[in-house]
């Protein structure tokens, strides 16, 4: 049973005149904001506004780093040279942290996005490129930023070798495979939309560290943070339902950062 849990969401994922999700409403619900750094979504103005709003609400700011894939929203898997990927992740963290500091906050963790998240869970080479970038960026606290990742991800072992902390997370609004990974978004039913179902899953994740996979298998996924995607239709309703259910179950909502 985890009596303390973080509730995170992906934010700042618009671009120019195109908006996605209700960032301000979600910032009133979550404890951590995974802010797009401009590679899969986001631009300087959106980043600035999102960071300022997060600081105003006391919400932790995380760098949501991605493959350079605006057209595909960072959800297309890419083979990127490790040195190049390391540099691009470092660039994204640095850019977001600079703006966050100008707004009175700072980046307190890193979370890969989309295809990079899934690839780094299983691909040692890509995972090490991400970890190396995080290890290279030392914030004001003087120690590397933690990385959010799935339980069982290869990132955990690689990060330990770099003395980079990791934090396990679960996804209240995503379907799971029996192996404890996320069902591909190409598959029907991969994203969950019913607020009651999503809230109940979040409570079980926090209280029991378990989730039921698509085949009925019970999977152990002990996690410190629960994610609700900000780009999911009805994301605010989902997040509010999750928060209400967690607090109602006696779980304290608090950022791990």
VENSULLIN-V439231 format. One record per residue. RES is the residue in three letters. SS is DSSP state (alpha for helix, beta for strand, coil for the rest). PHI is phi as a letter, one per 20 degrees, with the letter a starting at -180 (* if undefined). D_CENTER is the distance of its C-alpha to the mean C-alpha in Angstrom with 1 decimal. Layout:
RES/SS/PHI/D_CENTER  RES/SS/PHI/D_CENTER
This chain:
UNK/coil/*/21.7  UNK/coil/d/18.9  UNK/coil/e/20.4  UNK/beta/c/17.5  UNK/beta/b/13.9  UNK/beta/e/10.9  UNK/beta/d/9.7  UNK/beta/d/6.4  UNK/beta/b/6.4  UNK/beta/e/6.2  UNK/beta/c/9.5  UNK/coil/m/12.4  UNK/coil/e/12.5  UNK/coil/e/16.3  UNK/beta/b/18.8  UNK/coil/m/22.3  UNK/coil/e/24.0  UNK/beta/e/21.5  UNK/coil/d/19.2  UNK/coil/b/16.4  UNK/coil/m/15.4  UNK/coil/d/16.6  UNK/alpha/g/14.5  UNK/alpha/f/17.3  UNK/alpha/f/17.6  UNK/alpha/f/13.9  UNK/alpha/f/14.1  UNK/coil/e/17.1  UNK/coil/d/15.2  UNK/coil/e/11.8  UNK/coil/d/11.8  UNK/beta/c/8.7  UNK/beta/d/7.9  UNK/beta/e/5.4  UNK/beta/e/8.7  UNK/beta/g/9.9  UNK/coil/d/12.5  UNK/coil/o/15.2  UNK/coil/e/15.0  UNK/coil/d/13.5  UNK/coil/a/14.0  UNK/coil/n/15.0  UNK/coil/b/18.2  UNK/alpha/g/19.7  UNK/alpha/f/20.9  UNK/alpha/f/17.8  UNK/alpha/f/15.8  UNK/alpha/f/18.8  UNK/alpha/f/18.9  UNK/alpha/f/15.3  UNK/alpha/f/15.5  UNK/alpha/f/18.9  UNK/alpha/f/17.9  UNK/alpha/f/15.1  UNK/alpha/f/17.8  UNK/alpha/g/20.4  UNK/alpha/d/18.5  UNK/coil/m/17.5  UNK/coil/e/13.7  UNK/beta/f/11.8  UNK/beta/d/10.6  UNK/beta/d/7.9  UNK/beta/e/8.6  UNK/beta/e/6.6  UNK/beta/e/9.4  UNK/coil/b/11.1  UNK/coil/f/14.5  UNK/coil/f/17.1  UNK/coil/b/17.3  UNK/coil/f/17.7  UNK/coil/f/20.1  UNK/coil/d/17.9  UNK/coil/l/14.6  UNK/coil/m/13.2  UNK/coil/d/13.8  UNK/coil/d/17.1  UNK/coil/f/17.4  UNK/coil/c/19.3  UNK/coil/e/21.5  UNK/coil/d/21.0  UNK/coil/g/23.3  UNK/alpha/g/21.6  UNK/alpha/f/23.2  UNK/alpha/f/22.1  UNK/alpha/f/18.5  UNK/alpha/g/18.5  UNK/alpha/f/20.1  UNK/alpha/f/17.8  UNK/alpha/f/14.7  UNK/alpha/f/16.9  UNK/alpha/g/18.0  UNK/alpha/f/14.7  UNK/alpha/f/13.8  UNK/alpha/f/17.4  UNK/alpha/f/17.6  UNK/alpha/f/14.8  UNK/alpha/f/16.1  UNK/alpha/f/19.6  UNK/alpha/f/19.0  UNK/alpha/g/17.1  UNK/alpha/f/20.2  UNK/alpha/f/22.6  UNK/coil/e/21.2  UNK/coil/n/21.7  UNK/coil/c/18.3  UNK/coil/a/16.3  UNK/beta/f/13.1  UNK/beta/d/12.3  UNK/beta/a/9.5  UNK/beta/c/7.8  UNK/beta/c/4.8  UNK/beta/f/6.8  UNK/coil/d/6.8  UNK/alpha/l/9.3  UNK/alpha/f/12.4  UNK/alpha/f/11.5  UNK/alpha/g/8.7  UNK/alpha/f/11.5  UNK/alpha/f/14.3  UNK/alpha/f/13.2  UNK/alpha/f/13.1  UNK/alpha/c/16.8  UNK/coil/d/18.3  UNK/alpha/f/19.6  UNK/alpha/f/20.6  UNK/alpha/f/17.4  UNK/alpha/f/15.5  UNK/alpha/f/18.1  UNK/alpha/f/17.9  UNK/alpha/f/14.3  UNK/alpha/f/15.4  UNK/alpha/f/18.6  UNK/alpha/f/17.1  UNK/alpha/f/15.1  UNK/alpha/f/18.4  UNK/alpha/f/20.4  UNK/coil/e/18.6  UNK/beta/d/20.0  UNK/coil/f/19.2  UNK/coil/f/21.8  UNK/coil/f/21.2  UNK/coil/n/22.6  UNK/coil/c/20.2  UNK/beta/g/17.2  UNK/coil/f/13.7  UNK/beta/f/11.7  UNK/beta/d/9.1  UNK/beta/e/6.3  UNK/beta/b/7.8  UNK/beta/f/10.0  UNK/coil/g/13.3  UNK/coil/n/16.0  UNK/coil/f/14.1  UNK/alpha/f/16.6  UNK/alpha/g/14.2  UNK/alpha/f/15.4  UNK/alpha/f/19.0  UNK/alpha/f/18.8  UNK/alpha/f/16.9  UNK/alpha/f/19.6  UNK/alpha/f/22.1  UNK/coil/d/20.8  UNK/coil/l/20.5  UNK/coil/d/16.8  UNK/coil/f/15.1  UNK/beta/c/12.3  UNK/beta/c/10.5  UNK/beta/e/10.2  UNK/beta/c/8.0  UNK/beta/c/9.4  UNK/beta/c/9.2  UNK/coil/f/12.0  UNK/coil/d/12.6  UNK/beta/c/12.7  UNK/coil/e/15.8  UNK/beta/d/16.2  UNK/coil/e/18.8  UNK/coil/f/21.3  UNK/coil/e/19.8  UNK/coil/n/16.5  UNK/coil/e/14.6  UNK/beta/e/13.3  UNK/coil/f/16.3  UNK/coil/g/16.5  UNK/coil/f/16.1  UNK/coil/f/19.7  UNK/coil/e/20.9  UNK/coil/f/22.1  UNK/coil/n/20.4  UNK/coil/f/17.0  UNK/beta/d/15.4  UNK/coil/e/16.8  UNK/coil/c/18.3  UNK/coil/e/20.6  UNK/alpha/g/19.6  UNK/alpha/f/21.8  UNK/alpha/f/20.5  UNK/alpha/f/16.8  UNK/alpha/f/17.8  UNK/alpha/f/20.0  UNK/alpha/f/17.4  UNK/alpha/f/15.1  UNK/alpha/f/18.2  UNK/alpha/f/19.2  UNK/alpha/f/16.0  UNK/alpha/f/16.4  UNK/alpha/e/20.2  UNK/alpha/d/21.0  UNK/coil/m/18.0  UNK/beta/c/19.0  UNK/beta/b/18.2  UNK/beta/e/20.8  UNK/coil/f/20.3  UNK/coil/f/21.9  UNK/coil/e/25.2  UNK/coil/n/25.4  UNK/coil/f/24.5  UNK/beta/e/23.1  UNK/beta/d/20.2  UNK/beta/e/19.3  UNK/coil/c/15.6  UNK/coil/g/15.8  UNK/coil/b/12.5  UNK/coil/e/12.0  UNK/beta/c/8.9  UNK/beta/d/8.8  UNK/beta/d/6.5  UNK/coil/c/8.8  UNK/coil/f/8.4  UNK/coil/f/10.2  UNK/coil/e/12.3  UNK/coil/f/13.7  UNK/coil/g/17.4  UNK/coil/m/18.0  UNK/alpha/g/14.4  UNK/alpha/f/16.1  UNK/alpha/f/18.5  UNK/alpha/f/16.0  UNK/alpha/f/14.0  UNK/alpha/f/17.5  UNK/alpha/f/18.7  UNK/alpha/f/16.0  UNK/alpha/f/16.6  UNK/alpha/f/20.3  UNK/alpha/f/20.4  UNK/alpha/f/18.6  UNK/alpha/f/20.9  UNK/alpha/f/23.8  UNK/coil/e/23.2  UNK/coil/n/23.5  UNK/coil/e/20.0  UNK/beta/e/19.2  UNK/beta/e/16.0  UNK/coil/b/15.1  UNK/coil/f/12.3  UNK/coil/f/12.3  UNK/coil/e/12.8
